[in-house]
């Protein structure tokens, strides 16, 4: 492969809809000018990129036309708007490949939560004396179930195009979070929603379930989304329709909502930021809900750091090939492990 042919492969990957960042992240570090002249190195490059990006490796070899995504029909996409079939295939294949890699680096756990409701899991979390269910509690729950949870720092497309994704590989599941926040409460709700999909077997059979937008209740939601919403609310609050005490269920200011949830949340066993999110979820007043978070959390910082720091502690990087380990580090946005 000449240098021009190497550049042509990058161009073909971009034409397939993949972002420059995704391509650069998946491109192995061992690739060099010397590798250009080696047929075995060219083949290994194709297989390395295919494993990470969810592509048919044969479609990356010289003489092939358009790169082909391996998983084009497995995904079920919630809140779809103007995404093209090619974009959905890229999201599905990227997610399936990444989930497979994460699961290969995550010890399995022989625990089945398919018969457990959100309230049951909440009781188990609170049993040791926890004041409420926090994001840290949800992350601990997921990893104890053998479900890896990561916040993506690299996306397959130029635009994120997804809030969260639940992917099953065989009998196991992984959660990929797309939406970011400086406050833990929104991420806690996204994660509780995805745990609901897992517990309710919505992504069983090796399929993918992708929430393209934030899981906010709307009249157009399907039954699976409503069920995952209810599961999340029970897990986080103990009830499907939590109410904020001391405030009318009508439009209010962000500061007033923050004060109300800080007063009533602990007494209800609900983290104040989560209660504010629930207010937005049940009333539709997301302006007040989102605005209240800056008053609730005094030291806001990117939540992805917490999520991925835990992932880094839990993942067994030595159980995957070195170039896959480097790829995972880049996906997590963390420094090389050592």
C-alpha positions as CSV (number, residue, x, y, z in Angstrom):
1,X,0.0,0.0,0.0
2,X,1.5,3.4,-1.0
3,X,1.1,6.4,1.1
4,X,-1.6,7.6,-1.3
5,X,-3.4,4.4,-0.8
6,X,-3.3,4.8,2.9
7,X,-4.7,8.3,2.6
8,X,-7.3,6.9,0.2
9,X,-8.4,4.4,3.0
10,X,-8.9,7.3,5.4
11,X,-10.9,9.2,2.7
12,X,-13.1,6.1,2.1
13,X,-13.8,5.9,5.8
14,X,-14.8,9.5,5.9
15,X,-17.1,9.0,2.9
16,X,-18.7,6.1,4.8
17,X,-19.8,8.8,7.4
18,X,-17.2,8.2,10.1
19,X,-15.7,11.3,11.8
20,X,-12.0,12.2,11.6
21,X,-11.7,11.8,15.3
22,X,-13.1,8.2,15.2
23,X,-10.8,7.3,12.3
24,X,-7.7,8.8,14.0
25,X,-8.6,7.1,17.3
26,X,-9.0,3.7,15.7
27,X,-5.9,4.0,13.5
28,X,-3.3,1.8,15.3
29,X,-0.2,3.5,16.7
30,X,2.1,0.8,15.2
31,X,1.3,2.0,11.7
32,X,4.2,3.6,9.9
33,X,5.7,4.4,6.5
34,X,7.6,1.0,6.7
35,X,4.3,-0.8,7.2
36,X,3.0,0.7,3.9
37,X,5.1,-1.8,2.0
38,X,4.1,-4.9,4.0
39,X,1.1,-6.9,2.7
40,X,0.7,-8.5,6.2
41,X,0.7,-5.1,7.8
42,X,-1.9,-3.8,5.4
43,X,-4.1,-6.8,6.2
44,X,-3.6,-6.3,9.9
45,X,-4.5,-2.6,9.5
46,X,-7.8,-3.6,7.9
47,X,-8.7,-6.1,10.6
48,X,-7.7,-3.6,13.4
49,X,-9.9,-0.8,12.0
50,X,-12.7,-3.3,11.3
51,X,-12.7,-4.6,14.9
52,X,-12.9,-1.1,16.4
53,X,-15.3,0.5,14.0
54,X,-17.6,-2.4,13.2
55,X,-16.7,-2.8,9.6
56,X,-16.3,-5.8,7.3
57,X,-12.5,-6.1,7.0
58,X,-12.8,-7.3,3.4
59,X,-14.3,-4.0,2.5
60,X,-11.2,-2.2,3.7
61,X,-8.7,-4.1,1.5
62,X,-7.3,-2.5,-1.7
63,X,-9.7,-3.1,-4.6
64,X,-12.8,-2.8,-2.5
65,X,-15.3,0.0,-3.0
66,X,-17.3,1.4,-0.1
67,X,-16.6,0.3,3.5
68,X,-19.5,-1.8,4.8
69,X,-20.8,-1.6,8.3
70,X,-21.3,-5.1,9.9
71,X,-24.4,-4.2,11.9
72,X,-27.0,-2.3,9.9
73,X,-30.3,-3.7,11.0
74,X,-29.8,-4.7,14.7
75,X,-30.5,-1.3,16.2
76,X,-33.8,0.0,17.4
77,X,-33.6,3.8,17.4
78,X,-35.8,5.9,19.8
79,X,-36.7,9.5,19.0
80,X,-35.4,9.2,15.4
81,X,-35.6,12.4,13.4
82,X,-33.5,13.1,10.3
83,X,-30.7,10.6,10.7
84,X,-29.8,8.7,7.5
85,X,-29.7,4.9,7.2
86,X,-25.9,5.2,6.8
87,X,-25.6,7.3,10.0
88,X,-27.7,4.7,11.9
89,X,-25.5,1.9,10.5
90,X,-22.4,3.7,11.7
91,X,-23.8,4.2,15.2
92,X,-25.0,0.6,15.4
93,X,-21.7,-0.9,14.2
94,X,-19.5,1.4,16.3
95,X,-21.6,0.6,19.4
96,X,-21.7,-3.1,18.9
97,X,-17.9,-3.3,18.3
98,X,-17.1,-1.1,21.4
99,X,-19.5,-3.0,23.6
100,X,-17.9,-6.3,22.5
101,X,-14.5,-4.9,23.5
102,X,-15.7,-3.5,26.8
103,X,-17.4,-6.8,27.7
104,X,-14.3,-8.8,26.9
105,X,-12.4,-6.6,29.4
106,X,-15.2,-6.9,32.1
107,X,-15.7,-9.9,34.4
108,X,-19.1,-11.4,34.0
109,X,-21.5,-11.7,36.9
110,X,-24.0,-14.5,37.3
111,X,-26.8,-12.1,38.4
112,X,-30.1,-11.8,36.5
113,X,-32.2,-8.6,37.2
114,X,-34.9,-9.4,34.6
115,X,-37.3,-10.2,37.4
116,X,-36.4,-7.3,39.5
117,X,-38.3,-4.0,39.4
118,X,-36.8,-0.5,39.9
119,X,-38.2,-0.4,43.4
120,X,-36.5,-3.7,44.3
121,X,-33.1,-2.5,43.1
122,X,-33.6,0.8,45.0
123,X,-34.3,-1.1,48.2
124,X,-31.1,-3.2,47.8
125,X,-29.0,0.0,47.2
126,X,-30.5,1.8,50.3
127,X,-30.3,-1.3,52.6
128,X,-26.8,-0.5,53.9
129,X,-28.0,2.9,55.0
130,X,-27.5,5.0,51.9
131,X,-29.6,8.3,52.1
132,X,-30.6,8.1,48.5
133,X,-29.7,6.5,45.1
134,X,-26.9,8.6,43.5
135,X,-25.0,8.3,40.3
136,X,-22.2,6.6,42.1
137,X,-24.6,4.0,43.4
138,X,-26.0,3.3,39.9
139,X,-22.4,2.9,38.5
140,X,-21.6,0.5,41.3
141,X,-24.8,-1.4,40.6
142,X,-24.1,-1.7,36.9
143,X,-20.5,-2.9,37.3
144,X,-21.5,-5.4,40.0
145,X,-23.9,-6.8,37.4
146,X,-21.1,-7.2,34.9
147,X,-22.5,-4.3,32.9
148,X,-19.7,-1.8,31.8
149,X,-20.8,1.8,31.7
150,X,-18.7,4.4,29.8
151,X,-19.1,8.0,28.8
152,X,-18.0,8.3,25.2
153,X,-15.3,10.8,24.4
154,X,-15.1,9.8,20.8
155,X,-18.1,9.5,18.5
156,X,-18.5,7.7,15.2
157,X,-20.1,10.7,13.5
158,X,-19.3,14.4,13.4
159,X,-22.4,15.0,15.5
160,X,-23.1,12.9,18.6
161,X,-26.5,11.9,17.4
162,X,-27.2,9.9,20.6
163,X,-28.0,10.3,24.2
164,X,-27.3,6.8,25.3
165,X,-27.1,3.2,24.0
166,X,-27.7,-0.2,25.5
167,X,-26.0,-3.0,23.6
168,X,-26.3,-6.7,24.2
169,X,-23.6,-9.2,23.1
170,X,-24.7,-12.7,23.7
171,X,-26.4,-12.6,27.1
172,X,-24.5,-9.6,28.4
173,X,-25.1,-5.9,28.1
174,X,-23.1,-2.7,28.0
175,X,-24.2,1.0,28.4
176,X,-22.6,3.7,26.3
177,X,-23.5,7.3,27.4
178,X,-23.4,10.0,24.8
179,X,-24.9,13.0,26.5
180,X,-22.5,15.0,28.8
181,X,-23.2,17.2,31.8
182,X,-21.5,19.1,34.5
183,X,-24.1,17.8,37.0
184,X,-24.6,14.2,38.1
185,X,-28.4,14.1,38.1
186,X,-29.1,14.1,34.4
187,X,-26.5,11.3,33.8
188,X,-28.1,9.4,36.7
189,X,-31.4,9.5,35.0
190,X,-30.0,8.5,31.6
191,X,-28.2,5.5,33.3
192,X,-31.3,4.5,35.3
193,X,-33.3,4.6,32.1
194,X,-30.8,2.3,30.4
195,X,-30.6,-0.1,33.4
196,X,-34.4,-0.2,32.9
197,X,-34.0,-1.3,29.3
198,X,-31.7,-4.1,30.5
199,X,-33.9,-5.3,33.3
200,X,-36.9,-5.3,31.0
201,X,-35.1,-7.2,28.3
202,X,-35.7,-4.5,25.7
203,X,-32.3,-5.2,24.0
204,X,-32.2,-9.0,24.4
205,X,-31.1,-11.2,21.6
206,X,-27.9,-9.4,20.7
207,X,-29.7,-6.2,19.6
208,X,-29.0,-2.5,20.2
209,X,-31.3,0.1,21.7
210,X,-30.3,3.6,21.0
211,X,-31.9,6.7,22.6
212,X,-31.0,9.4,20.0
213,X,-32.3,12.1,22.3
214,X,-32.5,12.6,26.0
215,X,-35.1,10.2,27.6
216,X,-37.7,12.9,28.4
217,X,-41.3,11.9,28.5
218,X,-43.4,12.9,25.6
219,X,-46.8,12.0,24.1
220,X,-45.0,10.2,21.2
221,X,-43.0,7.7,23.4
222,X,-43.5,4.0,22.7
223,X,-44.3,1.5,25.3
224,X,-40.6,0.5,25.9
225,X,-39.6,4.1,26.6
226,X,-42.5,4.6,29.0
227,X,-41.6,1.4,30.8
228,X,-37.9,2.4,31.1
229,X,-39.0,5.8,32.3
230,X,-41.1,4.3,35.0
231,X,-38.4,1.9,36.0
232,X,-35.9,4.7,36.3
233,X,-38.2,6.8,38.4
234,X,-38.9,3.9,40.8
235,X,-35.2,3.2,41.1
236,X,-34.2,6.8,41.8
237,X,-37.2,7.9,43.8
238,X,-39.3,4.9,44.9
239,X,-42.3,6.1,43.0
240,X,-43.3,6.6,39.4
241,X,-44.8,10.1,39.9
242,X,-42.6,11.9,42.5
243,X,-43.8,15.3,43.6
244,X,-41.7,18.2,44.9
245,X,-43.0,19.3,48.3
246,X,-43.6,22.9,48.9
247,X,-44.0,23.9,45.3
248,X,-47.0,23.9,43.0
249,X,-46.8,21.5,40.0
250,X,-46.8,24.5,37.6
251,X,-44.0,26.6,36.1
252,X,-41.6,28.0,38.6
253,X,-38.2,29.6,38.7
254,X,-35.0,27.6,38.8
255,X,-34.0,29.2,42.1
256,X,-37.3,28.3,43.7
257,X,-37.1,24.8,42.4
258,X,-33.6,24.3,43.7
259,X,-34.6,25.5,47.2
260,X,-37.6,23.2,47.2
261,X,-35.8,20.1,46.2
262,X,-32.9,20.8,48.6
263,X,-35.5,21.0,51.4
264,X,-37.7,18.0,50.4
265,X,-35.3,15.7,48.6
266,X,-33.4,14.2,51.6
267,X,-36.6,13.7,53.6
268,X,-38.0,11.8,50.6
269,X,-34.8,9.7,50.2
270,X,-34.2,11.4,46.8
271,X,-31.0,13.2,45.8
272,X,-32.0,16.8,45.2
273,X,-30.7,17.1,41.7
274,X,-32.5,13.9,40.7
275,X,-35.7,15.3,42.2
276,X,-35.3,18.4,40.1
277,X,-34.9,16.2,37.0
278,X,-38.0,14.3,38.0
279,X,-39.9,17.6,38.3
280,X,-38.9,18.3,34.7
281,X,-39.8,14.8,33.7
282,X,-43.3,14.8,35.2
283,X,-44.2,18.5,34.4
284,X,-42.4,19.1,31.2
285,X,-40.8,22.2,32.7
286,X,-37.2,21.4,31.7
287,X,-36.2,25.0,31.7
288,X,-36.6,25.3,35.5
289,X,-35.3,21.7,36.0
290,X,-32.1,22.4,34.1
291,X,-31.6,25.8,35.5
292,X,-32.0,24.7,39.1
293,X,-28.9,22.4,38.9
294,X,-26.4,25.3,39.0
295,X,-27.9,26.2,42.4
296,X,-27.9,22.7,43.7
297,X,-24.4,21.8,42.8
298,X,-21.8,24.3,44.0
299,X,-18.7,22.6,42.5
300,X,-19.9,21.5,39.1
301,X,-17.4,19.6,36.9
302,X,-17.6,17.3,33.9
303,X,-19.3,14.1,35.1
304,X,-17.7,12.0,32.4
305,X,-14.5,12.1,34.4
306,X,-16.2,10.3,37.3
307,X,-17.9,7.8,35.0
308,X,-14.8,6.9,33.1
309,X,-12.5,6.9,36.1
310,X,-14.6,4.1,37.5
311,X,-14.6,2.3,34.2
312,X,-10.8,2.6,34.1
313,X,-10.6,0.9,37.5
314,X,-13.0,-1.8,36.6
315,X,-11.7,-2.7,33.1
316,X,-9.0,-5.4,32.7
317,X,-6.9,-3.8,30.0
318,X,-4.5,-6.7,29.9
319,X,-7.3,-9.0,28.7
320,X,-7.5,-7.3,25.3
321,X,-4.8,-6.8,22.6
322,X,-2.6,-3.8,23.1
323,X,-4.0,-1.7,20.2
324,X,-7.5,-2.4,21.5
325,X,-6.4,-1.3,25.0
326,X,-5.0,2.0,23.5
327,X,-8.3,2.4,21.7
328,X,-10.3,2.0,24.9
329,X,-8.1,4.6,26.6
330,X,-8.8,7.1,23.9
331,X,-12.6,6.3,23.9
332,X,-12.6,7.0,27.7
333,X,-10.5,10.2,27.3
334,X,-8.1,9.1,30.0
335,X,-4.3,8.9,30.1
336,X,-2.6,5.6,29.3
337,X,-2.8,3.1,32.1
338,X,0.3,2.0,33.7
